[in-house]
Amino acid sequence: MNPPNSPNIRVAYVDVLVFRGTGDRLQVLCLRRSGKGRSPGSWEAVHAHIDPGETPVETALRELTEETGLRAERLYNLSRVESFYRHSTNEVVLVPAFVAFVPADGEVRISEEHDRYEWLRPEAARIRVSWPRIRREIGHALRLVGLGNAGPLEDVLLVRGGPAG
């Protein structure tokens, strides 16, 4: 049993790294927050609240399209959960991380949450993003799917029932 006033723990958000290309041509989509919400001017990946009744996978696919106008050719579960403490609600929030590979010629259409985007090489993206957890996720994603697939882990990390599964 939790002691009184201890934080709740819940899965509430997802992070989706958006990749295009592979190997030396791999790029990461970075989005800049607009002045219409939290953290204006910060750079991030797709980050989304899980709606009631929605799975993290469903959220990842929905928000990819809502925030970027892109659709995933393949979606990977990074087998990673980030966490952070929200002092305003006294909760520890768990954030499953995904990578969506999108078509190299896909047109980005950002939502009102963002006012700018850039496709960057992974090293530049790690410098650009504001949140340390996104930097960690990029490094983890490069090791797992940076060549365009998950190699011997493909059967476990490729999301079945997703766009390619």
ABEGO torsion letter per residue (X at the ends): XBBBGBBBBBBABBBBBBBBEBEAABBBBBBBBBAABBGBGBBBBBBBBBBBGBBAAAAAAAAAAAAAGBBBABBBBAGBBBBBBBAAAGBBBBBBBBBBBBBAABBBBBBAABABBBBBBAAAAAAABABAAAAAAAAAAAAAAAAGBAEAAAAAABBBGBAAX
